[in-house]
């Protein structure tokens, strides 16, 4: 594995561990009532998706060696696009 791909996967792992530390001992009601926690979690999920995307760019065969990366990248992209859409709507743009 290239060093760049390895580092990006470690970035994704770090973001995963951060999410776990944020949500452990939280209930769904806690999560739903804490906008800051929601935003932090969504941001970290976006970081995970982008880190996996960068890892595959650095080493294209990772996509076939770790098929789950495609799902993770798609999740990150979807969250990013949802964020852009929400921001656009909140600014009154179509």
N, C-alpha and C positions, 0 to 999 in steps of 0.2 A: 504494500500500500504506500502511496506517495505520502510525504510528510504533510503536504497541504490537505489532502483528503483526510488523513488521520486527525489533524488539528480541527477540521470542520466537524467531524463526527464527535470529537471530544467537546466542542462547543455545544453541540446538540445534547450530548449527555449531561453537561453542566446545566443547561436550561431545563432539562427533564428533572434533574435532582432539585433544582430551585423550585419548580412547580410543586413537587412532592412536599418540600419543606413548607411551602405556603399553605397547602390544602390539608396536610395531615392534621387530624383532630378537628377538622371543620365538617359541619353538616351541610347538606344541600341548602338548607335555609340560611345558614351562615354565608355561604357563597353567594346566593341570590340577593342577600341583603347588603353585600359589600362590593360596591362598584369598583373601588380601588383594587380589590383582589381579582375581580373579573377582568379588569383592564390589564393588570399585570400578567395574569394567566394567558390571556389572549395574545399579548405581546410576546411572551415567551414561546407560545406555540408557533407564532409566526417566525421567530428566530430559529426554532428547531427546523421548520420547513426550509428556510433559506440556507441554513447550515448544511442540511442534507443535499440541497440543490447544488451548493458550491462544492461539496465533496464529490458528487457525481461529475460535475464539470472538471474537477481536478483529476479524476480517475473514472472515465466512462464505464468501465466494466463493473463498477460497484452496483449499478442498477440491476444487472443480471445476477450478481453474486448475493445481493441483499434485496430481494424483490419488494420488501416492505417499504423501502426508501421511496418508491413511487407514490405510495399512499400517504406517507408523511409529507412529501413535497406538495402533493395536491391539497392536503389539509392546510398547510401554511399559505399557499396561494389563495385558497378560498377565504381564509380569515383576512388576509391582506385586502382582497377585493371587497369583502363585506365592510371593512373599516373605511375604505375609500368611498364606497356607496353611502354609508351613514354620514360621513363628514360632508359629502356633497349635498345630501338632503338637508342636513342641519344648517347649511349655509343658504338654503333656499334655491339651490340649483337643480335643474331636472336630471 
